[in-house]
Amino acid sequence: MKKTISIILIIASALLIINCTRKDSTKTYVYTSKSPSEVRLYLYIDNKYIGELPYLENKAINNITSSKALDLSLKYGTHIMTAKDKKGNDVSVLKIEVASNLTSSYGLIGSHSQSVRGLLSRRIIVDMF
């Protein structure tokens, strides 16, 4: 009987720890593969200015964590990512839905690519171009 109670307490403690440390966001890296000599792009998420999109060559994304990509924590839910030029014109618009078990997206204007890497250490990588 004492052994059963101990096992139940251990399981309950483990579940409590898991629920308390559960994330409600996903690590997201955003960049542009469009050269700054073509156009400088500025990132907005849900109409909030985030910063200038750094330029990365496609080969640089293999080591995205040590790159100059914008390193964001994107909360679960639906977001609109917009890349604007210097004049404020929309160059690329992406609607992205982030959840604990899936990520989906579709472009509204312009071009973009998005990928999810890793199962346990999930990362979203977005190229706004």
C-alpha positions as CSV (number, residue, x, y, z in Angstrom):
1,M,0.0,0.0,0.0
2,K,2.8,2.4,0.9
3,K,4.6,1.5,-2.3
4,T,1.4,2.3,-4.4
5,I,1.0,5.7,-2.6
6,S,4.7,6.5,-3.3
7,I,4.3,5.7,-7.0
8,I,1.2,7.8,-7.3
9,L,3.0,10.8,-5.5
10,I,6.0,10.5,-7.8
11,I,3.7,10.4,-10.9
12,A,1.7,13.4,-9.7
13,S,4.9,15.3,-8.9
14,A,6.3,14.6,-12.4
15,L,3.0,15.8,-14.1
16,L,3.0,18.9,-12.0
17,I,6.6,19.7,-13.0
18,I,5.9,19.1,-16.7
19,N,2.8,21.4,-16.6
20,C,4.7,24.1,-14.8
21,T,7.6,24.2,-17.3
22,R,5.5,23.9,-20.4
23,K,6.2,26.6,-23.0
24,D,3.6,28.7,-24.7
25,S,5.9,29.9,-27.4
26,T,8.4,28.7,-30.0
27,K,11.9,29.9,-30.9
28,T,11.7,31.6,-34.2
29,Y,14.4,32.9,-36.5
30,V,13.6,35.5,-39.2
31,Y,15.8,36.8,-41.9
32,T,15.8,37.8,-45.6
33,S,17.7,36.2,-48.4
34,K,17.1,39.4,-50.5
35,S,20.3,41.4,-50.7
36,P,20.3,44.8,-49.1
37,S,21.6,46.2,-52.4
38,E,18.2,45.3,-53.8
39,V,16.0,46.5,-50.9
40,R,16.2,46.8,-47.1
41,L,13.4,45.1,-45.3
42,Y,11.8,45.8,-41.9
43,L,9.9,43.2,-39.9
44,Y,6.5,43.8,-38.3
45,I,4.6,41.1,-36.4
46,D,0.9,41.8,-35.8
47,N,1.6,45.5,-36.9
48,K,4.3,45.9,-34.2
49,Y,7.8,47.0,-35.5
50,I,10.4,44.3,-34.6
51,G,13.5,45.5,-36.5
52,E,15.4,45.5,-39.7
53,L,15.6,42.0,-41.3
54,P,19.2,40.8,-41.5
55,Y,20.4,39.5,-44.8
56,L,21.6,35.9,-44.8
57,E,22.7,33.8,-47.7
58,N,20.8,30.5,-47.9
59,K,23.9,28.5,-47.0
60,A,24.1,30.4,-43.7
61,I,20.8,28.9,-42.4
62,N,22.5,25.6,-41.7
63,N,23.9,27.1,-38.6
64,I,20.9,29.5,-37.8
65,T,21.5,29.7,-34.1
66,S,24.9,31.3,-34.5
67,S,23.8,33.5,-37.4
68,K,22.6,37.1,-37.4
69,A,19.0,36.2,-37.9
70,L,16.4,37.9,-35.7
71,D,16.0,35.6,-32.7
72,L,12.4,35.8,-31.5
73,S,10.0,33.9,-29.2
74,L,6.7,33.6,-31.0
75,K,3.7,32.9,-28.8
76,Y,1.3,30.2,-29.7
77,G,-1.5,31.6,-31.9
78,T,-2.0,33.2,-35.3
79,H,0.4,36.0,-36.3
80,I,0.9,38.2,-39.4
81,M,4.5,38.8,-40.3
82,T,5.1,41.7,-42.7
83,A,8.3,42.7,-44.4
84,K,8.1,46.3,-45.5
85,D,10.5,48.5,-47.5
86,K,11.8,51.9,-46.5
87,K,8.7,53.6,-47.8
88,G,6.4,51.3,-45.7
89,N,5.2,49.3,-48.6
90,D,4.4,45.6,-47.9
91,V,6.9,43.4,-49.8
92,S,6.1,40.1,-48.2
93,V,3.2,39.1,-45.8
94,L,3.0,35.8,-44.1
95,K,0.2,34.5,-41.9
96,I,1.6,31.9,-39.5
97,E,-0.2,29.8,-37.0
98,V,2.0,28.4,-34.2
99,A,0.8,25.7,-31.8
100,S,2.4,23.2,-29.6
101,N,2.0,20.3,-32.0
102,L,1.9,22.0,-35.4
103,T,2.9,25.1,-37.4
104,S,1.1,26.2,-40.6
105,S,1.5,29.2,-42.8
106,Y,0.5,30.7,-46.0
107,G,1.7,33.8,-47.9
108,L,-0.6,36.7,-48.5
109,I,1.8,39.0,-50.5
110,G,5.2,38.4,-51.9
111,S,7.4,35.4,-51.2
112,H,8.6,33.6,-48.1
113,S,9.7,30.2,-46.9
114,Q,9.2,28.7,-43.5
115,S,10.5,25.5,-42.0
116,V,10.2,23.7,-38.6
117,R,13.3,21.9,-37.4
118,G,13.6,19.4,-34.5
119,L,10.9,17.6,-32.6
120,L,11.9,18.3,-29.0
121,S,13.8,21.6,-29.6
122,R,11.4,23.0,-32.1
123,R,12.5,26.0,-34.1
124,I,10.7,27.9,-36.8
125,I,12.9,29.5,-39.5
126,V,11.4,32.1,-41.8
127,D,12.9,33.7,-44.8
128,M,11.0,36.9,-45.8
129,F,11.9,37.7,-49.4
